[in-house]
Amino acid sequence: MTTVTEQATSDSVGFRTEIRDWLAANCPEEMRDGTSGEDSICWGGSTWVFTSPAQKTWLDRCAARGFTVPTWPKAYGGAGLNRDQDKILKEEMQRIGARSPLDSFGIWMLGPALLKFGTEEQKQQFLPPIARGEIRWCQGYSEPGAGSDLAGVQTYGADHGNHWVVNGQKIWTSYADRADWIFALVRTDRDARKHLGISFVLMDMRCEGISTRPIQLISGASPFCETFFDNVEVSKTQVVGDINRGWDVAKYLLTHEREMISNGGNVLGSGRALGAVIADAETGQSDPVLRADAMRAEVDSLALEMTLERYKDQAEGGQGVGDASAMLKYMGTELNKRRLELVMSAEGTAALDWQDSPASDWLRTKANSIEGGTSEVMLSIISRRILNLPG
């Protein structure tokens, strides 16, 4: 008689074989280079220009199989995989160095929020196009006067019956100038308490009255924007969750954003492990202290990965990640800063050259510890809500 454990093992082996065969037949060789940096990402969207025919082929094949969002239900463009199957898929993709077919704020953040809070009409309208890479989203949370104090948003939606007229400004809106839609926090009741009176609203970036202005960084890149709303009409059917209860949606989405930011792993954008990068650098070869620091960072990276897996298993069991996302975000972003600082030290003066150096990645890690909630805010959440320390 076959036990439950033996059956589960047999099913896993069969599924792994199926995935391995599918990847061998469908992942283009060009998409097996193991890179994960900005130049290799496929963001999708109506204006996206594929870097090669292979990138488009890889996206199309994965989307058709539901592998861009493997754990989403099939009805919404996913593959309906369970947690164990999703792990196997990721392991097999890593084994051949397959690039991610699609990276998207719609996948990482908005999708989970829609699955939990959205109406069936909203799910059908937005989730399948997100899975196919047809809509690119940006996030309208932070404002000039509401960053870490996110509940202080002042972008306002005036009630006009079946729609709002929205006025205000968002800042640090990543890739807003390239996005098709924005999910934003809009204050819809000025008389309510601070965390109430906020609605979670979806807006088409092509709406009259929406404009963006890129913010150029010290690196010369410009992933961030200011976003302006000038008498923008928004239907009330485009609110996710209850009107004036957008903070509930926002908090849930933040747990997914923080988990996403924390999940840097122990591989650099080049696809190479930190230890290998340090060992190949001239300074790394001659500095035993630097090598030891790199090994500590790699061990910490592996510990973080295992911790992430544990919380993902809990989430699959219905427990959710909750406030632990603050801990994961803090650990991940601070570790990422350490890793890039070690690379900069190993490269020496060569790292100061903007061309073919880690300098821009090193600068970007500073933003990782700010976006999604600063490290200081994360420590405050950890102390109060996880460790239950006194205020």
Secondary structure, DSSP 4 states (H G I P E B T S, - for coil): ---HHHHHHHHHHHHHHHHHHHHHHHS-GGG-S---SGGG----STT---SSHHHHHHHHHHHHHTTTSTTS-GGGTS----HHHHHHHHHHHHHTTPPPS---HIIIIIHHHHHHH--HHHHHHHHHHHHHT---EEEE--BTTBSSSGGG---EEEE-SSEEEEEEEE-S-TTGGG-SEEEEEEE--TTS-TTSSEEEEEEETTSTTEEEEEE--TTS---EEEEEEEEEEEEGGGEESSTTBHHHHHHHHHHHHHHHHHTTTTB-TTS-BHHHHHHHSHHHHH-HHHHHHHHHHHHHHHHHHHHHHHHHHHHHTT---TTHHHHHHHHHHHHHHHHHHHHHHHHGGGGG-STTSSHHHHHHHHHHTTTTS-HHHHHHHIIIIIS----
